[in-house]
Amino acid sequence: MPLALFVAALAIGFEQLVQWRYGPMGIIAIVALTVGLKARSTLISGIGAVILVMLLAQSG
C-alpha cells in the first residue's frame, strides 16, 4: 500500500509540474500519450508524443 501511495503522489506531482510548465496542452499531450500506450494505439500515442515534442521545442 505505501508503494501505491508513493506512485500516486509522484504521478500527481508530475502532472502539476507539466501543468505549470506547459499549460493545458501539456496535460492533454501526457494524457494522450499515456492512453495511447495503455491501449496500444500508435495513432493516439503518436499524437501525444508530437504535441509534447512541439511544446518542448517551443520552450527551448
TILUMKOL-507470 format. One line per field, with one value per residue: residue in three letters; x, y, z of N, C-alpha, C in turn; residue number from 1. Coordinates in steps of 0.2 Angstrom, whole numbers, plus 5000, padded with zeros to 4 digits. Layout:
<rs>
type	ALA; ...
nxx	X; ...
nyy	Y; ...
nzz	Z; ...
caxx	X; ...
cayy	Y; ...
cazz	Z; ...
cxx	X; ...
cyy	Y; ...
czz	Z; ...
seq	NUM; ...
</rs>
This chain:
<rs>
type	MET; PRO; LEU; ALA; LEU; PHE; VAL; ALA; ALA; LEU; ALA; ILE; GLY; PHE; GLU; GLN; LEU; VAL; GLN; TRP; ARG; TYR; GLY; PRO; MET; GLY; ILE; ILE; ALA; ILE; VAL; ALA; LEU; THR; VAL; GLY; LEU; LYS; ALA; ARG; SER; THR; LEU; ILE; SER; GLY; ILE; GLY; ALA; VAL; ILE; LEU; VAL; MET; LEU; LEU; ALA; GLN; SER; GLY
nxx	5004; 5010; 5019; 5010; 5004; 5015; 5018; 5006; 5007; 5018; 5014; 5004; 5012; 5020; 5011; 5006; 5018; 5020; 5008; 5011; 5022; 5019; 5006; 4988; 4989; 5000; 4996; 4986; 4993; 5001; 4991; 4986; 4997; 4999; 4986; 4987; 4998; 4994; 4982; 4988; 4988; 4995; 4992; 4986; 4995; 5006; 5001; 5000; 5014; 5019; 5014; 5020; 5033; 5033; 5029; 5040; 5050; 5046; 5048; 5062
nyy	4994; 5007; 5009; 5010; 5022; 5031; 5031; 5036; 5049; 5053; 5053; 5063; 5074; 5075; 5078; 5091; 5098; 5097; 5104; 5117; 5120; 5119; 5121; 5118; 5111; 5103; 5094; 5088; 5082; 5073; 5065; 5059; 5052; 5043; 5036; 5031; 5023; 5013; 5008; 5003; 5010; 5016; 5028; 5037; 5038; 5043; 5055; 5062; 5061; 5069; 5082; 5084; 5085; 5096; 5106; 5106; 5110; 5122; 5129; 5129
nzz	5000; 5004; 4993; 4982; 4986; 4986; 4972; 4967; 4972; 4966; 4953; 4953; 4957; 4945; 4935; 4940; 4938; 4924; 4921; 4926; 4919; 4905; 4903; 4899; 4887; 4888; 4898; 4890; 4881; 4888; 4893; 4881; 4877; 4887; 4887; 4874; 4874; 4884; 4878; 4867; 4855; 4842; 4835; 4844; 4854; 4846; 4843; 4855; 4858; 4848; 4851; 4863; 4859; 4851; 4861; 4869; 4860; 4858; 4870; 4871
caxx	5000; 5014; 5021; 5005; 5003; 5020; 5017; 5001; 5009; 5023; 5011; 5001; 5017; 5022; 5005; 5006; 5024; 5018; 5003; 5014; 5027; 5017; 4999; 4984; 4991; 5005; 4992; 4982; 4999; 5003; 4985; 4985; 5002; 4998; 4981; 4989; 5002; 4990; 4978; 4992; 4986; 5000; 4989; 4985; 5002; 5010; 4998; 5003; 5021; 5021; 5012; 5025; 5039; 5031; 5029; 5047; 5054; 5044; 5051; 5069
cayy	5000; 5013; 5010; 5013; 5029; 5035; 5031; 5041; 5056; 5055; 5055; 5070; 5079; 5076; 5081; 5098; 5101; 5098; 5109; 5123; 5122; 5118; 5123; 5113; 5107; 5098; 5089; 5084; 5078; 5067; 5060; 5056; 5048; 5038; 5032; 5028; 5017; 5008; 5005; 5000; 5013; 5021; 5035; 5042; 5039; 5047; 5062; 5064; 5062; 5075; 5088; 5085; 5087; 5103; 5110; 5106; 5113; 5129; 5132; 5129
cazz	5000; 5004; 4986; 4978; 4988; 4983; 4965; 4965; 4974; 4961; 4947; 4954; 4956; 4938; 4932; 4942; 4935; 4917; 4920; 4927; 4914; 4898; 4902; 4897; 4881; 4891; 4901; 4885; 4877; 4893; 4894; 4875; 4876; 4892; 4885; 4868; 4876; 4888; 4873; 4861; 4849; 4839; 4832; 4849; 4857; 4842; 4843; 4861; 4858; 4844; 4855; 4868; 4856; 4849; 4867; 4871; 4855; 4858; 4876; 4871
cxx	5004; 5017; 5016; 5003; 5008; 5020; 5012; 5003; 5014; 5020; 5007; 5006; 5019; 5017; 5005; 5012; 5023; 5013; 5006; 5018; 5024; 5010; 4995; 4986; 4996; 5001; 4988; 4987; 5000; 4997; 4985; 4991; 5001; 4992; 4983; 4993; 4998; 4985; 4981; 4990; 4992; 4998; 4989; 4991; 5006; 5007; 5001; 5010; 5023; 5019; 5017; 5031; 5038; 5032; 5036; 5052; 5053; 5047; 5058; 5072
cyy	5006; 5014; 5013; 5021; 5034; 5036; 5036; 5048; 5058; 5057; 5062; 5075; 5081; 5080; 5089; 5101; 5102; 5104; 5116; 5125; 5123; 5120; 5117; 5109; 5102; 5092; 5085; 5079; 5072; 5062; 5056; 5051; 5042; 5033; 5028; 5022; 5011; 5004; 5002; 5003; 5018; 5028; 5039; 5043; 5044; 5054; 5065; 5066; 5069; 5082; 5089; 5088; 5095; 5108; 5111; 5110; 5121; 5133; 5133; 5134
czz	5000; 4997; 4982; 4980; 4985; 4976; 4963; 4967; 4969; 4954; 4947; 4954; 4949; 4934; 4934; 4939; 4928; 4916; 4921; 4922; 4907; 4897; 4901; 4891; 4883; 4894; 4896; 4882; 4882; 4893; 4887; 4874; 4881; 4889; 4878; 4870; 4880; 4883; 4867; 4855; 4847; 4837; 4838; 4853; 4853; 4842; 4850; 4861; 4853; 4847; 4860; 4865; 4854; 4855; 4869; 4867; 4856; 4864; 4876; 4867
seq	1; 2; 3; 4; 5; 6; 7; 8; 9; 10; 11; 12; 13; 14; 15; 16; 17; 18; 19; 20; 21; 22; 23; 24; 25; 26; 27; 28; 29; 30; 31; 32; 33; 34; 35; 36; 37; 38; 39; 40; 41; 42; 43; 44; 45; 46; 47; 48; 49; 50; 51; 52; 53; 54; 55; 56; 57; 58; 59; 60
</rs>
